[in-house]
Amino acid sequence: MKTIIEPFKIKSVEPLRFTSHKERKAILEKAGYNLFNIHADDVLIDLLTDSGTSAMSAKQWGGMIEGDEAYAGSKSFYRLEQTVKGLTGFRHIIPTHQGRAAEKILFNIMGGRGKIVPNNTHFDTTRANIEISGAEALDLPVAEGLDPSLKKNFKGNMDLAALEALLQKESPQRIPLVMLTVTNNSNAGQPVSMENIRQTSKLCRSYGIPFFLDACRFAENAYFIKLREPGYQNTSIRDIAQEMFSYADGCTMSGKKDGLVNMGGFLALNDDQLAQKARNILVVTEGFPTYGGLAGHDLEAFAYGLDEVLQEDYLRYRIRSVSYLGEKLDALGVPIFHPPGGHAIYLDASAFLPHIPAHEYPGQALACEIYLAGGIRSCEIGSVMFGKTDPASGDFQPAKLEMVRLAIPRRVYTQSHIDYVVECIGHVFQKRVQLKGMRIVYEPPVLRHFTALFEPLKK
Ligand code: F0G
């Protein structure tokens, strides 16, 4: 059979609320043309993020009832610990309420003024946690990762030559660790090859520098390795994932992605002293070491999620359903970032709206129009998120790419929902020449995309 079906049936449903075009126009205006300001109830298909939006399985919900809420020594913690140790091989598993809490603890210990932390591409919370510590967050993606139209296999890779040059130039004391984000979310969800993980690890080891994975989407990355990297076609996803982790000294993890839970994360590592320091901070900021920032029922659901995410029929459906959206859009001529990533399709807003320059925020204009057309919420990942305007001179510095992310929640939407998304975006594409740019009328000092207010330009 050629058709890849959802490998589940639906037991509990959540109704969707339909709105009219007229209603959405008013909603957008009231929200200051910022989709983060829209009530979720006014959204028909929510592709804002794949984080914390997964549907849990009956087994996970059952586990929620079984969750052990003991303050110390919860049975559910030991279940999660055993699962994560089995998967990653790391000695210390430190639960946190989500990924950024693990990052905060890690960089509180390892960051600091004068230090540099390289990554293929830092996610924005990772970057923020590094910068708050006083250190520099350095992105070293491969050049081909920055070309949206190039169809290549592992565009999420680290630029090994650039990393080696950095390690040669700087003293190892300045580089407390090297990170690698799998898949590379800030670079269109592109995967990293096993070879790249192996070589990054080898380079770090030769300089005595610890190597950490940002493992949020480790299972999706493992599936891409199985599909695309020679030698892995007959290897199980668990074995691939274990090999990925075997090259690292630790990882940060947001369970809200490949943990298939709505809340949860962990820091995992081998170094005993570092683990001790991390637990000392954990007790003050998150909670006792056997629950971190989580309830017993969260720990229980997380442990089940980490097993379920490795099931091959799930991953086949997952990766296929994202590429299905990409292929349908591509067939309509809609410019997307190629090839489709693991958790999202990224529209290339510069190519979609070539008449709108970066300083008029083509991604924001496109995301608003897609909402207006069909109640679909996406996320601008371009000059609103990463561009900067100098408050003194008014000089504008654009982002490297102008994109709109259509992130697909796990196990939530069916093929007809995705067909509807294709139809709406196709409709917007038809009338693209009529779209106008945007102007920022308010922006906060940091992370402006969350709360900035906009106005559509008239001309
Ligand atoms: N690292 C990566 C690669 C991420 O994508 C995220 C979150 C985090 C770390 C932080 O994890 O949210 O649990 O604190 N990404 C979400 C997204 C928010 O929409 O891409 P968290």
Residues whose N, C-alpha, C, O or C-beta is under 5 A from the ligand:
A	BS01	F0G	L48 T49 D50 S51 Q98 G99 R100 F123 T125 T181 T183 N185 D214 C216 S254 K256
